[in-house]
Amino acid sequence: MTPIKDRILFVTGANRGIGKALVQALLDHGAKKIYASARDIKKIPDFKDPRVVRVALDINDTAQLEAAAKLAYDTQILINNAGVLSNVTPLTGPFADLERDMKTNYFGTVAAMRAFLPVLEKNKNAAIANVCSIASFVNFPFIGGYCASKAALFSITQGARMELTAKGIAVHTINPGPIDTDMARDIHMEKTSPEETAKAIIKGLEAGEPDIFPDAGGRGMFEVWSKNYRDLEASVAASMDPAKAA
Ligand SMILES: NC(=O)c1ccc[n+]([C@@H]2O[C@H](COP(=O)([O-])OP(=O)(O)OC[C@H]3O[C@@H](n4cnc5c(N)ncnc54)[C@H](OP(=O)(O)O)[C@@H]3O)[C@@H](O)[C@H]2O)c1
């Protein structure tokens, strides 16, 4: 279980979308202190709460990660939420976009875990929660590089769980389906609000779910995948086939 009340959390990408909604939901759930971080500190909303500490952090910047871990020495729960998405197919889109997705979603998040590990090892009942995606389980070719980066992140999180459970650090993956944020602006599927998603993430953390599926869309896809992963692949393929979609 990863309880939230009276705990000290660090959230990346807290200026908008799921990260911003998470900070508010964590405050509502009685968190003791929240380090809300963003690349541009000026863009972090005014949560009108003294429990929020604003931190400038680009997760691709090693020096900033080291400084953040030093400043937030009392962090008990690290929520790696920051991420990017390139709307390109990996086979024909710009290669730089594939690298960008992998750099932030995989290498940047792993770097954040590494920077905060000594802090979490020192503090009691610590946890890491990495925002992966339902795209960790199936590749949507029109955002294929993003999906690959999230599959990589899911994999390394699974490995971290095996290593860190023995040290008393809980490790969660969070796997949303389509959520109504800037990132999913061009994805035309039914979407869940970031606020509802944030509440469900907290519920999953508090229940001690190793892999959290916070929204109905993602949960539905995971259920199909669990029965037969090829069925989910087939349904994604069918949704892209103009003949079948008509
Ligand atoms: N929306 C969905 O449908 C969906 C589904 C599954 C998973 N997710 C995941 O949920 C997480 C949050 O996404 P969202 O939907 O809330 O998207 P969003 O509104 O686009 O927010 C992305 C956040 O990540 C930050 N970020 C990007 N690169 C960063 C970096 N190098 N260092 C620090 N922060 C960085 C952004 O900051 P800036 O404002 O500076 O760019 C922004 O705060 C992501 O990991 C995403 O992959 C989203």
The ligand as an SDF file (V2000), in Angstrom:
LIG
                    3D

 48 52  0  0  0  0  0  0  0  0999 V2000
   -3.1700   12.0410  -22.2220 N   0  0  0  0  0  0  0  0  0  0  0  0
   -3.1920   10.7560  -22.4500 C   0  0  0  0  0  0  0  0  0  0  0  0
   -4.0600   10.2500  -23.1820 O   0  0  0  0  0  0  0  0  0  0  0  0
   -2.1810    9.8480  -21.7990 C   0  0  0  0  0  0  0  0  0  0  0  0
   -2.3860    8.4580  -21.8770 C   0  0  0  0  0  0  0  0  0  0  0  0
   -1.4610    7.6050  -21.3040 C   0  0  0  0  0  0  0  0  0  0  0  0
   -0.3630    8.1290  -20.6490 C   0  0  0  0  0  0  0  0  0  0  0  0
   -0.1880    9.4780  -20.5830 N   0  0  0  0  0  0  0  0  0  0  0  0
    1.0050    9.9530  -19.9020 C   0  0  0  0  0  0  0  0  0  0  0  0
    0.6310   10.8350  -18.8500 O   0  0  0  0  0  0  0  0  0  0  0  0
    1.7050   11.7250  -18.5640 C   0  0  0  0  0  0  0  0  0  0  0  0
    1.1670   13.1400  -18.5030 C   0  0  0  0  0  0  0  0  0  0  0  0
    0.7100   13.4890  -19.8130 O   0  0  0  0  0  0  0  0  0  0  0  0
   -0.5090   14.4660  -20.0800 P   0  0  0  0  0  0  0  0  0  0  0  0
   -1.5510   13.7160  -20.7660 O   0  0  0  0  0  0  0  0  0  0  0  0
   -0.8300   15.2120  -18.8510 O   0  0  0  0  0  0  0  0  0  0  0  0
    0.1570   15.4120  -21.1730 O   0  0  0  0  0  0  0  0  0  0  0  0
    0.5060   16.9560  -21.2380 P   0  0  0  0  0  0  0  0  0  0  0  0
   -0.6650   17.7650  -20.8370 O   0  0  0  0  0  0  0  0  0  0  0  0
    1.1070   17.1420  -22.5790 O   0  0  0  0  0  0  0  0  0  0  0  0
    1.6180   17.1270  -20.0930 O   0  0  0  0  0  0  0  0  0  0  0  0
    2.9040   16.6340  -20.2360 C   0  0  0  0  0  0  0  0  0  0  0  0
    3.7250   17.1900  -19.0870 C   0  0  0  0  0  0  0  0  0  0  0  0
    5.0360   16.6530  -19.1580 O   0  0  0  0  0  0  0  0  0  0  0  0
    5.9560   17.7540  -19.0850 C   0  0  0  0  0  0  0  0  0  0  0  0
    7.2330   17.4600  -19.6930 N   0  0  0  0  0  0  0  0  0  0  0  0
    7.4950   17.1150  -20.9760 C   0  0  0  0  0  0  0  0  0  0  0  0
    8.8280   16.9430  -21.1470 N   0  0  0  0  0  0  0  0  0  0  0  0
    9.4090   17.2130  -19.9440 C   0  0  0  0  0  0  0  0  0  0  0  0
   10.7470   17.2120  -19.4780 C   0  0  0  0  0  0  0  0  0  0  0  0
   11.7740   16.9210  -20.2850 N   0  0  0  0  0  0  0  0  0  0  0  0
   10.9650   17.5150  -18.1820 N   0  0  0  0  0  0  0  0  0  0  0  0
    9.9520   17.8010  -17.3390 C   0  0  0  0  0  0  0  0  0  0  0  0
    8.6630   17.8590  -17.7320 N   0  0  0  0  0  0  0  0  0  0  0  0
    8.4020   17.5510  -19.0230 C   0  0  0  0  0  0  0  0  0  0  0  0
    5.2300   18.8980  -19.7710 C   0  0  0  0  0  0  0  0  0  0  0  0
    5.8510   20.1180  -19.4670 O   0  0  0  0  0  0  0  0  0  0  0  0
    5.8760   21.3750  -20.5200 P   0  0  0  0  0  0  0  0  0  0  0  0
    4.5910   22.1300  -20.2800 O   0  0  0  0  0  0  0  0  0  0  0  0
    7.0910   22.1190  -20.1610 O   0  0  0  0  0  0  0  0  0  0  0  0
    5.9250   20.7980  -21.9020 O   0  0  0  0  0  0  0  0  0  0  0  0
    3.8600   18.7280  -19.1440 C   0  0  0  0  0  0  0  0  0  0  0  0
    3.8370   19.2410  -17.8510 O   0  0  0  0  0  0  0  0  0  0  0  0
    2.7420   11.4920  -19.6620 C   0  0  0  0  0  0  0  0  0  0  0  0
    3.7710   10.6560  -19.1950 O   0  0  0  0  0  0  0  0  0  0  0  0
    1.9450   10.7910  -20.7410 C   0  0  0  0  0  0  0  0  0  0  0  0
    2.7470   10.0100  -21.5920 O   0  0  0  0  0  0  0  0  0  0  0  0
   -1.0690   10.3490  -21.1440 C   0  0  0  0  0  0  0  0  0  0  0  0
  1  2  1  0
  2  3  2  0
  2  4  1  0
  4  5  1  0
  4 48  2  0
  5  6  2  0
  6  7  1  0
  7  8  2  0
  8  9  1  0
  8 48  1  0
  9 10  1  0
  9 46  1  0
 10 11  1  0
 11 12  1  0
 11 44  1  0
 12 13  1  0
 13 14  1  0
 14 15  2  0
 14 16  1  0
 14 17  1  0
 17 18  1  0
 18 19  2  0
 18 20  1  0
 18 21  1  0
 21 22  1  0
 22 23  1  0
 23 24  1  0
 23 42  1  0
 24 25  1  0
 25 26  1  0
 25 36  1  0
 26 27  1  0
 26 35  1  0
 27 28  2  0
 28 29  1  0
 29 30  1  0
 29 35  2  0
 30 31  1  0
 30 32  2  0
 32 33  1  0
 33 34  2  0
 34 35  1  0
 36 37  1  0
 36 42  1  0
 37 38  1  0
 38 39  2  0
 38 40  1  0
 38 41  1  0
 42 43  1  0
 44 45  1  0
 44 46  1  0
 46 47  1  0
M  CHG  2   8   1  16  -1
M  END
$$$$
